[in-house]
Amino acid sequence: MTRTKTAVRLGPARWILYGVSVLAIAFLATQLYFFAQIAIWTTVNPSSTAFMRSDAWRLKQERPDLSIQRTWVPYDQISRNLKRAIIASEDANFASNNGYETDAILQAWEKNKARGKIVAGGSTISQQLARNLFLSREKSYIRKADELVITWMLELLMDKERIFEIYLNSVEWGNGVYGAQAAAQYYFKTSAANLTPAQSARLAVMLPRPRYFDEHRGSAYLTQRARVIAKRMGAAELPQ
């Protein structure tokens, strides 16, 4: 009788331990997959991202007349104007930071706490790339933690120029529009290599809300903010 009671008493604990072990193994396996994929991408260009794949499904359901637009171009075939504009707008210390801006993360935490929901993330260019490549658009602290782990992997395995090259070719710029070349053609009928300072500043300002600004190209905020970014571009430091 005592043995039976002990077995029953230990049963739930063993099941909990089993469940935790399965989750831990699944988590580690996922991180190893991310690590291996990033290692491959140090020399091989990603054919798509998690954001692109989710958007392809969404467009198929909601806008079958649209499809993903993206054309990969090498880093040296993307205008320095665009590179400077994005760094000035999104991550001023990109060339020298380790993938994180602690002050920005803490400020985002305080802002989220004050608003009672997640409205800011304080993400660097590397963190944005981590999210675009592997994660979803869902805002949660669990996703943020995963983003930080993936960012560490990116910074460990890639140099800044490679991170920026993949970012420039993968970031969303409109409804189904991904990468600098597709954005340059879509908005200005030109190539990524020939973007002017003014065009580059407008594209940089669009990044936090690309679909919104795709449909509100005459936004006063977009025009005003683009002027501010254009003035800051000269001080932006590009990765070496």
Helices and strands as residue ranges (DSSP letters): H 2-41, H 50-62, G 75-77, H 80-90, H 102-115, H 125-134, H 141-157, H 160-170, E 172-174, E 177-178, H 180-188, G 192-194, H 197-206, H 210-215, H 220-232, G 233-235
